[in-house]
Amino acid sequence: MKPVSEPTAEARGVRVGKYLVTGRIGKGGMGMVYRGLDEALDRPVAIKTLNQEGSLDADSRRRFEIEAKAAALLQHPNIVIVYELGEDRGVPYIAMELLSGDDLETLLRGGEPLSLGEKLEAMAQVCRGLGFAHEHGIVHRDVKPSNIRLLDDGTAKIMDFGIAKLGATHLTKTGMMVGTVHYMSPEQVRGRSLDGRSDVFSVGVILYELLTGERPFRGEGATQVLYKIVNEEPPPLDPGAFGEVGPRVCATVARALAKDREARQPTAAALADDLHALADDVQRQAGTPPASALDALAEARALLRQGSVPPAIARLRAACQANPEFLEARRALRAAVREQKSRLQPPAPAPQGYPELEATFLPSATRLEPETELQPTLFLGGARPAGATRRPSLARRAWLWAAVVVAAAVLVAGSALVLLRPPRASAPLRLSVRSQPVGASVLVDGRDSGVVTNGELLLAPPVPQQVVLTFRKVGHRDETRAVALPLQPGEGISVTLEASQPMLRLRTDPPGAGVTVDGERVAGTTPLELALDPGREHRLVASLDGYLAQEVRIAAGDTRAQLDLPLPKLAPPGAVAVASSYPLDVLWHGKPLARGTLSPRVSVPGGRQVLTLAAPAVFLRSEATVDVPSGGEVTIEAPALGRLNVRASPDNCEVFVDGAFVDYPPILDRPAAVGHHTIGFRWPDGRRSEQPGDIQAGAPTFVFGRKEKE
């Protein structure tokens, strides 16, 4: 976001809540972000407002509120601190810490380069913050470079929890994808349920981009990018580019970018451990900076204090070139370069006010003595109430003083009763709930809480002295616990669930395959023990990269104890070029390889393959069997086009081609794929008729539908 100069003195006095607005920082995702001052604490703040540009509808308000609550619940050194979520005259705002430094997006797109150790250390900090969020049941879901700020002291801060998921709270309409396209995980693209491993994948994308300067999944548009995220591997990293730790760096990034989340690092904290170890090894190999480099850093800092920025930058550049892993010098250099750019930038005309705020936050000029307006505000992190933003009239102030005196007397009189009354919890109680195996639903006093293990349960105040928790998972017996509250700090509830149905041991050759049962992914990889309901049929699919997925159906009543499933190795991929005069889709085993593409070229495993060609606009859906050469290319032709003409008597009917509604007759010279088609007719009284339609290349086909008499 591009900074904007401070307003003139005439524009001062504009407030959002209790905060004095001192300048604009830039435009955020849902509104404007301002620089502000908490005068009571003499503390600078960033104020994020949800204004008309960001929409004031219920969904936007909810997302805005979740961003504040998510960050406020997460007091961690690597997560931005939120001071207050408030509302001023109907407009929500968030007050948060004002961060120095640059976001990773700025550094990637033209700022000072980062050293290998600094890249690894920064992303390790990001993973520490994400790991803390995941432990509290919050998945960020939009981890990207612009949401990571690298401060001048090297601290990395995660920002913008606006599309986070807290516990079982969904913030988007059903079926809506949220997140930034290039950094989405495969399961996020597919619209599946997310856990912390989705954020791990996003971190892997950023790591790849930091290390190579290129995003791992690139395309001409969002559709291509999303397809590659789900179906294609990124270009491999070059281990030789990263010195002695190169092989480990490449393996760490490749694991984070695994399509199957079961194959990734199990948690963000585990990825943080790997990255910290790599960063430590890089620093250990670099050694302690020589005395000359330390002297150059001290001289540069002295020059910066004197205002001599260019010579300070020259000394810091020389120190960094001679000692690439001298992190203190690199951080000082970035701060100095940012200071120099600020000085060289011509001053923008000082704004005469904040027009976008004046319509909302400033009082009407025609009201000389307005009454004080008090707005309900949710305060987070111990922030003090802002109080009235305007001074009341003299008569009203006298009334307020009288009210204060009366209230004080009531408080003094009631203090003894308050002291004698047992304390009641005024904040939600958070309970960690875990089970083995994971994924059990948690019922509170017999009611489904919407929380599954391993997660966190929130009990709203007033918190009872005891709750009954029931853990329920398909294929296992319920486990019920009576829990006395509150628990000791750090204590949680953990249970082991006993299988209630016969177990099937599934083994694959080779092992390590992911498994779905009736379309639902099972945690872990083969060999696995599965609890199946013997009273119904089940569909098992085992898949492993580089091998052909295998599907098995277990019939009702089949209680076998073990199933061995060989996975045939896929031949090296080849290419199939489809020559067509019209856009079409190409599918392989139901998976789309091309969408609406003219003469598409797709990659499939070598050997005999069956591709589906589909183009609804010309009534095409046909299968093509292709012998694909491993490492080579074969060309096939899509069906040519003819012309379809349809009339009917009477003509007040609907016309269908191969079961899909097309139009009302007459239909004239409609392009259609060569081949046999079925033309259907349906009249308003429900009577139907069907006629064959054999389309010939380049020739018209005429079909006449007649309503049969009763």
ZALO-546376 format. One line per 2 residues: their letters; for each residue y, x, z of C-alpha. Coordinates in steps of 0.05 Angstrom, whole numbers. Layout:
<rs>
A) Y:X:Z ~ ... .
</rs>
This chain:
<rs>
MK) 0:0:0 ~ 67:28:-20 .
PV) 117:36:38 ~ 183:1:32 .
SE) 248:26:63 ~ 276:-4:127 .
PT) 323:-63:125 ~ 397:-58:140 .
AE) 426:-75:207 ~ 445:-144:181 .
AR) 371:-158:170 ~ 350:-138:239 .
GV) 331:-189:291 ~ 275:-220:250 .
RV) 213:-230:294 ~ 141:-249:287 .
GK) 119:-274:355 ~ 147:-225:406 .
YL) 150:-167:356 ~ 214:-143:324 .
VT) 202:-131:250 ~ 228:-62:231 .
GR) 202:-55:159 ~ 151:-72:107 .
IG) 87:-32:99 ~ 60:-69:39 .
KG) 20:-128:15 ~ -49:-140:45 .
GM) -107:-182:22 ~ -81:-248:51 .
GM) -7:-236:62 ~ 44:-183:80 .
VY) 37:-126:129 ~ 100:-106:168 .
RG) 120:-49:213 ~ 140:-77:281 .
LD) 159:-58:351 ~ 133:-85:417 .
EA) 198:-76:456 ~ 166:-89:524 .
LD) 118:-29:515 ~ 162:9:466 .
RP) 101:12:421 ~ 101:11:345 .
VA) 53:-39:315 ~ 29:-64:247 .
IK) 37:-139:238 ~ -8:-174:188 .
TL) 14:-244:170 ~ -23:-299:134 .
NQ) 32:-331:92 ~ 35:-376:32 .
EG) 15:-319:-14 ~ -50:-313:25 .
SL) -61:-388:29 ~ -55:-428:93 .
DA) -118:-469:82 ~ -172:-476:134 .
DS) -219:-424:102 ~ -164:-371:98 .
RR) -144:-385:170 ~ -216:-379:192 .
RF) -225:-313:156 ~ -160:-287:184 .
EI) -181:-306:255 ~ -249:-275:247 .
EA) -217:-209:225 ~ -177:-206:289 .
KA) -234:-228:335 ~ -284:-182:303 .
AA) -239:-121:312 ~ -217:-142:381 .
LL) -289:-148:405 ~ -302:-77:380 .
QH) -265:-27:424 ~ -287:37:390 .
PN) -251:102:370 ~ -269:91:297 .
IV) -247:18:291 ~ -174:-4:287 .
IV) -147:-32:352 ~ -123:-104:352 .
YE) -71:-121:405 ~ -60:-195:392 .
LG) -79:-254:349 ~ -22:-303:350 .
ED) 13:-360:314 ~ 87:-367:305 .
RG) 113:-433:279 ~ 48:-450:245 .
VP) 37:-381:213 ~ -20:-338:240 .
YI) -10:-263:251 ~ -47:-203:277 .
AM) -14:-146:315 ~ -53:-81:312 .
EL) -44:-7:320 ~ 0:27:269 .
LS) -42:81:236 ~ -19:147:207 .
GD) -53:184:151 ~ -81:158:85 .
DL) -138:113:67 ~ -197:143:29 .
ET) -178:104:-34 ~ -111:142:-36 .
LL) -145:209:-25 ~ -197:195:-78 .
RG) -146:173:-130 ~ -99:232:-125 .
GE) -88:258:-55 ~ -107:326:-28 .
PL) -182:341:-38 ~ -229:338:21 .
SL) -278:394:37 ~ -352:380:41 .
GE) -353:385:116 ~ -294:338:122 .
KL) -326:286:76 ~ -391:287:117 .
EA) -354:285:183 ~ -309:228:163 .
MA) -367:185:139 ~ -407:202:201 .
QV) -349:173:242 ~ -348:111:198 .
CR) -423:103:211 ~ -411:110:286 .
GL) -361:53:283 ~ -406:10:240 .
GF) -465:24:285 ~ -425:-1:344 .
AH) -406:-64:306 ~ -478:-76:286 .
EH) -501:-69:358 ~ -453:-126:374 .
GI) -479:-170:320 ~ -423:-158:269 .
VH) -435:-137:197 ~ -372:-114:161 .
RD) -395:-133:90 ~ -335:-102:55 .
VK) -339:-27:70 ~ -299:9:16 .
PS) -250:68:12 ~ -188:26:20 .
NI) -215:-1:86 ~ -224:69:116 .
RL) -163:105:142 ~ -166:180:155 .
LD) -115:198:208 ~ -76:263:212 .
DG) -121:289:268 ~ -185:276:227 .
TA) -204:210:260 ~ -233:158:213 .
KI) -216:85:227 ~ -250:24:197 .
MD) -203:-33:179 ~ -205:-105:153 .
FG) -262:-145:182 ~ -237:-205:143 .
IA) -305:-224:113 ~ -347:-199:171 .
KL) -405:-240:198 ~ -406:-251:273 .
GA) -473:-274:299 ~ -490:-337:261 .
TH) -419:-352:237 ~ -415:-356:161 .
LT) -345:-348:134 ~ -356:-365:61 .
KT) -375:-426:23 ~ -449:-432:6 .
GM) -469:-387:-52 ~ -403:-348:-53 .
MV) -409:-273:-58 ~ -360:-235:-15 .
GT) -344:-162:-17 ~ -317:-113:-68 .
VH) -362:-107:-130 ~ -373:-32:-134 .
YM) -393:-25:-60 ~ -439:-86:-54 .
SP) -511:-77:-33 ~ -567:-105:-77 .
EQ) -582:-159:-26 ~ -508:-178:-24 .
VR) -507:-185:-99 ~ -568:-230:-96 .
GR) -535:-274:-43 ~ -588:-259:10 .
SL) -580:-254:85 ~ -547:-189:107 .
DG) -556:-141:164 ~ -527:-73:181 .
RS) -567:-39:126 ~ -521:-73:75 .
DV) -463:-33:105 ~ -508:29:102 .
FS) -514:20:26 ~ -438:13:20 .
VG) -430:78:59 ~ -479:110:10 .
VI) -435:88:-49 ~ -373:118:-16 .
LY) -411:183:0 ~ -433:189:-73 .
EL) -361:177:-96 ~ -333:228:-46 .
LT) -383:280:-68 ~ -378:270:-144 .
GE) -311:237:-156 ~ -347:181:-193 .
RP) -375:115:-170 ~ -451:112:-175 .
FR) -452:44:-210 ~ -403:39:-267 .
GE) -395:-11:-323 ~ -345:-45:-369 .
GA) -341:-106:-324 ~ -364:-135:-258 .
TQ) -427:-164:-290 ~ -451:-95:-314 .
VL) -435:-64:-246 ~ -473:-118:-208 .
YK) -532:-111:-255 ~ -535:-36:-245 .
IV) -531:-43:-169 ~ -593:-86:-170 .
NE) -633:-54:-226 ~ -613:17:-241 .
EP) -611:83:-204 ~ -546:123:-204 .
PP) -543:191:-239 ~ -576:241:-191 .
LD) -533:288:-150 ~ -535:362:-164 .
PG) -562:398:-102 ~ -531:463:-125 .
AF) -461:435:-118 ~ -466:431:-42 .
GE) -492:499:-22 ~ -550:509:26 .
VG) -547:438:51 ~ -549:410:-20 .
PR) -621:384:-20 ~ -611:349:47 .
VC) -545:319:25 ~ -577:291:-38 .
AT) -636:263:0 ~ -590:230:52 .
VA) -547:197:-1 ~ -608:175:-43 .
RA) -639:143:18 ~ -575:105:36 .
LA) -573:79:-37 ~ -645:54:-37 .
KD) -651:-14:-71 ~ -700:-36:-18 .
RE) -664:-39:49 ~ -729:-23:85 .
AR) -726:46:52 ~ -655:61:76 .
QP) -636:92:142 ~ -655:38:192 .
TA) -586:36:224 ~ -516:62:212 .
AA) -524:103:276 ~ -585:138:245 .
LA) -544:154:183 ~ -488:180:228 .
DD) -537:228:261 ~ -559:255:193 .
LH) -487:264:170 ~ -464:297:235 .
AL) -522:346:230 ~ -503:363:158 .
AD) -429:371:176 ~ -447:417:235 .
DV) -490:460:189 ~ -433:465:138 .
QR) -385:487:193 ~ -436:535:222 .
QA) -445:568:154 ~ -369:572:144 .
GT) -361:606:212 ~ -297:612:253 .
PP) -233:618:212 ~ -207:690:213 .
AS) -145:708:253 ~ -103:710:189 .
AL) -119:637:175 ~ -103:616:246 .
DA) -37:654:242 ~ -21:619:176 .
LA) -33:552:208 ~ 12:568:267 .
EA) 67:592:220 ~ 62:530:177 .
RA) 67:484:237 ~ 129:522:260 .
LL) 160:515:191 ~ 145:440:190 .
RQ) 180:432:257 ~ 241:467:227 .
GS) 239:420:167 ~ 218:475:118 .
VP) 163:435:83 ~ 152:474:16 .
PA) 139:542:48 ~ 94:509:100 .
IA) 53:477:44 ~ 47:544:8 .
RL) 19:578:70 ~ -29:520:83 .
RA) -54:520:11 ~ -68:594:14 .
AC) -106:586:80 ~ -148:529:52 .
QA) -165:566:-12 ~ -189:626:27 .
NP) -225:583:79 ~ -249:517:46 .
EF) -280:490:110 ~ -219:504:155 .
LE) -210:431:174 ~ -147:439:216 .
AR) -111:472:158 ~ -133:418:110 .
RA) -109:362:155 ~ -42:396:166 .
LR) -36:406:90 ~ -47:333:75 .
AA) 5:312:127 ~ 55:363:98 .
VR) 43:339:26 ~ 54:267:48 .
EQ) 118:288:82 ~ 142:324:20 .
KS) 127:264:-25 ~ 166:220:22 .
RL) 226:267:19 ~ 224:274:-57 .
QP) 218:199:-69 ~ 287:170:-84 .
PA) 308:121:-29 ~ 298:49:-49 .
PA) 356:1:-39 ~ 353:-24:32 .
PQ) 331:-96:34 ~ 381:-146:59 .
GY) 328:-185:96 ~ 258:-212:91 .
PE) 262:-272:45 ~ 187:-285:51 .
LE) 196:-290:127 ~ 263:-324:130 .
AT) 235:-390:104 ~ 181:-390:157 .
FL) 203:-351:217 ~ 279:-354:219 .
PS) 313:-415:251 ~ 354:-464:211 .
AT) 428:-443:206 ~ 450:-514:222 .
RL) 419:-516:292 ~ 464:-481:341 .
EP) 427:-497:405 ~ 353:-510:388 .
ET) 303:-523:441 ~ 254:-468:458 .
EL) 190:-474:417 ~ 126:-451:450 .
QP) 66:-440:405 ~ -6:-433:428 .
TL) -29:-361:422 ~ -96:-326:433 .
FL) -84:-258:465 ~ -134:-202:455 .
GG) -140:-135:489 ~ -95:-152:547 .
AR) -32:-165:506 ~ 24:-201:544 .
PA) 51:-269:521 ~ 110:-264:476 .
GA) 146:-323:508 ~ 203:-360:473 .
TR) 232:-326:414 ~ 300:-359:421 .
RP) 347:-369:480 ~ 350:-440:506 .
SL) 414:-477:519 ~ 449:-470:588 .
AR) 425:-538:612 ~ 355:-524:590 .
RA) 356:-456:624 ~ 376:-488:689 .
WL) 318:-537:682 ~ 271:-479:668 .
WA) 294:-441:730 ~ 280:-503:772 .
AV) 211:-509:741 ~ 198:-436:756 .
VV) 216:-445:830 ~ 171:-507:836 .
AA) 114:-471:800 ~ 121:-411:846 .
AV) 116:-456:908 ~ 54:-490:880 .
LV) 22:-423:865 ~ 35:-397:935 .
AG) 8:-460:966 ~ -54:-458:923 .
SA) -69:-384:930 ~ -112:-394:992 .
LV) -154:-446:956 ~ -162:-399:897 .
LL) -184:-343:943 ~ -235:-387:978 .
RP) -264:-415:913 ~ -322:-375:882 .
PR) -301:-339:818 ~ -320:-372:752 .
AS) -329:-332:689 ~ -272:-346:641 .
AP) -299:-305:583 ~ -362:-313:541 .
LR) -423:-276:567 ~ -458:-232:516 .
LS) -534:-224:521 ~ -574:-175:479 .
VR) -638:-210:456 ~ -695:-170:426 .
SQ) -766:-184:406 ~ -826:-150:376 .
PV) -834:-168:320 ~ -760:-181:304 .
GA) -733:-243:270 ~ -749:-294:324 .
SV) -703:-354:334 ~ -672:-360:403 .
LV) -668:-428:436 ~ -623:-438:497 .
DG) -647:-492:544 ~ -688:-521:486 .
RD) -631:-520:434 ~ -630:-473:375 .
SG) -573:-424:385 ~ -571:-401:312 .
VV) -583:-329:336 ~ -645:-289:316 .
TN) -672:-225:346 ~ -652:-170:347 .
GE) -582:-196:358 ~ -532:-218:410 .
LL) -526:-286:444 ~ -457:-311:467 .
LA) -456:-361:524 ~ -391:-399:528 .
PP) -356:-407:596 ~ -368:-434:647 .
VP) -430:-391:647 ~ -488:-423:685 .
QQ) -527:-387:739 ~ -591:-392:699 .
VV) -613:-406:627 ~ -681:-417:597 .
LT) -690:-376:533 ~ -746:-391:484 .
FR) -764:-342:429 ~ -797:-375:368 .
KV) -826:-343:305 ~ -873:-371:253 .
GH) -944:-346:264 ~ -931:-329:337 .
RD) -934:-366:403 ~ -869:-385:436 .
ET) -846:-340:492 ~ -802:-372:546 .
RA) -762:-337:599 ~ -718:-364:656 .
VA) -660:-315:661 ~ -616:-310:722 .
LP) -543:-294:705 ~ -505:-250:702 .
LQ) -549:-191:683 ~ -535:-119:704 .
PG) -491:-79:657 ~ -531:-55:597 .
EG) -589:-100:613 ~ -617:-147:559 .
IS) -675:-193:546 ~ -735:-165:509 .
VT) -802:-200:495 ~ -866:-186:457 .
LE) -891:-245:416 ~ -966:-257:410 .
AS) -994:-277:342 ~ -1020:-348:341 .
QP) -1055:-344:274 ~ -1108:-298:242 .
ML) -1077:-233:219 ~ -1087:-206:149 .
RL) -1083:-130:142 ~ -1052:-114:74 .
RT) -1061:-44:46 ~ -1035:-18:-20 .
DP) -1052:44:-60 ~ -1005:80:-56 .
PG) -978:56:11 ~ -904:43:27 .
AG) -896:-20:-14 ~ -848:-76:5 .
VT) -880:-144:13 ~ -855:-216:5 .
VD) -894:-276:31 ~ -876:-341:-3 .
GE) -811:-310:-28 ~ -789:-284:40 .
RV) -785:-208:52 ~ -829:-182:108 .
AG) -801:-126:153 ~ -834:-59:142 .
TT) -877:-30:86 ~ -952:-27:74 .
PL) -999:-22:110 ~ -977:-86:144 .
EL) -1008:-140:188 ~ -988:-210:165 .
AL) -994:-275:204 ~ -1011:-329:152 .
DP) -1021:-403:162 ~ -1094:-415:142 .
GR) -1079:-488:128 ~ -1039:-475:64 .
EH) -1035:-430:4 ~ -992:-367:6 .
RL) -963:-322:-49 ~ -960:-247:-33 .
VA) -921:-198:-76 ~ -925:-123:-64 .
SL) -874:-78:-100 ~ -859:-4:-100 .
DG) -811:36:-143 ~ -848:68:-201 .
YL) -907:20:-197 ~ -921:-48:-227 .
AQ) -912:-103:-175 ~ -975:-142:-158 .
EV) -979:-216:-139 ~ -1037:-246:-101 .
RI) -1048:-318:-80 ~ -1085:-331:-15 .
AA) -1118:-399:-19 ~ -1117:-449:39 .
GD) -1176:-435:85 ~ -1181:-361:64 .
TR) -1185:-323:130 ~ -1203:-254:105 .
AQ) -1183:-198:153 ~ -1163:-146:101 .
LD) -1136:-143:30 ~ -1133:-78:-11 .
LP) -1084:-80:-69 ~ -1079:-24:-121 .
LP) -1011:-15:-153 ~ -1014:10:-225 .
KL) -965:66:-240 ~ -912:48:-290 .
AP) -906:90:-352 ~ -839:125:-365 .
PG) -788:76:-390 ~ -771:64:-462 .
AV) -718:22:-497 ~ -720:-42:-536 .
AV) -664:-58:-585 ~ -658:-131:-603 .
AS) -624:-143:-670 ~ -588:-210:-668 .
SY) -530:-245:-703 ~ -513:-285:-640 .
PL) -507:-270:-565 ~ -571:-278:-525 .
DV) -604:-263:-459 ~ -663:-216:-450 .
LW) -710:-226:-391 ~ -770:-185:-367 .
HG) -817:-216:-316 ~ -762:-267:-302 .
KP) -711:-212:-287 ~ -648:-213:-332 .
LA) -637:-147:-368 ~ -580:-172:-413 .
RG) -535:-233:-409 ~ -499:-263:-470 .
TL) -500:-198:-508 ~ -498:-189:-584 .
SP) -555:-143:-606 ~ -572:-120:-535 .
RV) -610:-57:-518 ~ -651:-58:-455 .
SV) -695:-9:-416 ~ -766:-28:-395 .
PG) -828:11:-374 ~ -870:40:-430 .
GR) -931:3:-455 ~ -943:-68:-477 .
QV) -888:-113:-449 ~ -870:-186:-457 .
LT) -795:-201:-464 ~ -763:-270:-463 .
LA) -705:-282:-511 ~ -660:-339:-492 .
AP) -596:-368:-524 ~ -583:-440:-502 .
AV) -527:-448:-552 ~ -577:-444:-609 .
FL) -637:-475:-572 ~ -674:-408:-567 .
RS) -726:-391:-515 ~ -783:-350:-542 .
EA) -828:-294:-519 ~ -836:-228:-556 .
TV) -894:-180:-543 ~ -871:-108:-554 .
DV) -907:-41:-551 ~ -854:2:-519 .
PS) -860:78:-531 ~ -850:118:-466 .
GG) -785:155:-473 ~ -773:124:-542 .
EV) -743:62:-573 ~ -769:3:-612 .
TI) -729:-50:-649 ~ -746:-124:-654 .
EA) -708:-180:-688 ~ -686:-245:-656 .
PA) -702:-308:-695 ~ -654:-323:-752 .
LG) -611:-386:-753 ~ -616:-450:-791 .
RL) -574:-515:-787 ~ -594:-578:-750 .
NV) -569:-647:-770 ~ -585:-708:-727 .
RA) -571:-781:-738 ~ -598:-844:-702 .
SP) -601:-919:-709 ~ -569:-947:-669 .
DN) -525:-886:-655 ~ -506:-904:-582 .
CE) -559:-856:-555 ~ -563:-787:-523 .
VF) -594:-730:-563 ~ -638:-677:-531 .
VD) -665:-613:-561 ~ -727:-585:-526 .
GA) -710:-628:-466 ~ -637:-606:-458 .
FV) -580:-656:-471 ~ -538:-636:-531 .
DY) -490:-691:-553 ~ -486:-761:-583 .
PP) -502:-772:-657 ~ -484:-754:-709 .
IL) -496:-679:-700 ~ -477:-642:-763 .
DR) -495:-570:-784 ~ -507:-547:-713 .
PA) -533:-474:-712 ~ -605:-471:-686 .
AV) -657:-416:-679 ~ -713:-416:-730 .
GH) -777:-447:-704 ~ -807:-512:-680 .
HT) -763:-557:-635 ~ -771:-626:-606 .
IG) -712:-674:-617 ~ -709:-730:-565 .
FR) -668:-794:-564 ~ -651:-839:-505 .
WP) -615:-906:-511 ~ -576:-942:-455 .
DG) -633:-991:-442 ~ -680:-933:-426 .
RR) -721:-933:-489 ~ -737:-864:-517 .
SE) -761:-833:-582 ~ -781:-762:-603 .
QP) -782:-728:-671 ~ -804:-658:-692 .
GD) -751:-611:-719 ~ -775:-548:-755 .
IQ) -715:-504:-768 ~ -717:-460:-830 .
AG) -676:-396:-838 ~ -610:-409:-875 .
AP) -629:-481:-892 ~ -608:-549:-864 .
TF) -658:-591:-825 ~ -648:-667:-820 .
VF) -677:-709:-763 ~ -669:-785:-758 .
GR) -683:-822:-694 ~ -698:-897:-694 .
KE) -701:-942:-634 ~ -768:-977:-632 .
KE) -767:-1052:-627 ~ -795:-1085:-565 .
</rs>
